[in-house]
Amino acid sequence: MKNIGVLLIQLGTPDSPKVSDVRKYLSEFLNDARVIDIPFLLRKILVNLFIVPFRAPKSAKIYRELWTEKGSPLLYYSNSLIQKLKKIMPANYEIYMAMRYQNPSMETILSQMKKQQYDEIIIIPLFPQYASATNGSAIEKAINIIKSWWVIPNIKTLSYFYDDENYLNAFAERAGKFNVNEFDHIIFSYHGLPNRQVDKVYEDNKPCSEHSCESEINSENRFCYKAQCYATTRLLAQKLNVPKEKYTVCFQSRLNKDWLEPFTDKTIVDLAKKGAKRLLVFSPAFVADCLETIIEIGSEYQVLFQKHGGEKLQLVESLNDNDNWAEGLKNIILKI
């Protein structure tokens, strides 16, 4: 029987909400060439002299709102999920969790895995939809670390799982506590990306906008983040029996206007102005609640919605350490 090590990778979190720790996290994150895909020297100047010094204090304030007695929700839920997986996985599988940025670091966790001399290592970034800035970056770093080993075991990777029934059923189950018919509209909000990053997927030099990404998955757009987000929504809407006219796909956390549209904040304002009083919001790009779900959607967008006439914006809790998600993730791993 083969001994298999499974590395699950989350994005990352500061070690604490202190400005110094947030600065370290942002510096590592934003200096990633797959995150800010501009020439090296320009990226270093922009990130280290402008973005991080000004953004760190503001972000630290937001992280203080997010922090709990258990620490970072992302780290807490990830660790809890790992413990549940360890109890239900076959005996020849060992589960590990690392963060792409900060701690527990990929260097530390892969060093531990190296000592176990596994016959096979499975690498799974916990981002359902493929993006170079998330899945691509996590897989690239893992491979770059492993390639220095003298003995390299069999390596398997999972680039995405947006269309996996286990993931979809787990998210649909999370919506079970809500009656979708009681809401005026449903929003599926995904993390935004610069348009240039999705355009890079295509070898025909045509932009994403010319590849039917909003309506279908095809041979050309199957690795396009935008296409996968829309496909995720169609699959979830089908499971929830939500008609097309009652939901909107949109993108949050943008840095400028040249990012994927429609923007979630503008969509919320438009719906409020049209008379919507109750919105239900899914964030299927995240399998664990974090700053973007708890604060951005659950708090900031609630205030924005009320400011323009809305009443209740309800965030659907992410998969976190839910038992059904632990079982679903086990099934995903065993299929690889």
Secondary structure as UniProt FT lines:
FT   STRAND          4..12
FT   HELIX           19..30
FT   TURN            33..35
FT   HELIX           40..45
FT   HELIX           46..51
FT   HELIX           52..66
FT   TURN            69..70
FT   HELIX           73..88
FT   TURN            91..92
FT   STRAND          93..101
FT   HELIX           106..116
FT   STRAND          120..125
FT   HELIX           132..136
FT   HELIX           137..146
FT   TURN            147..148
FT   STRAND          154..157
FT   TURN            162..163
FT   HELIX           165..174
FT   HELIX           175..177
FT   HELIX           180..182
FT   STRAND          185..191
FT   HELIX           195..199
FT   TURN            200..201
FT   TURN            203..204
FT   HELIX           208..210
FT   TURN            211..215
FT   TURN            219..223
FT   HELIX           225..240
FT   HELIX           244..246
FT   STRAND          247..252
FT   HELIX           264..273
FT   TURN            274..275
FT   STRAND          278..282
FT   TURN            284..285
FT   HELIX           291..301
FT   HELIX           302..307
FT   TURN            308..309
FT   STRAND          312..315
FT   TURN            320..321
FT   HELIX           323..335
//
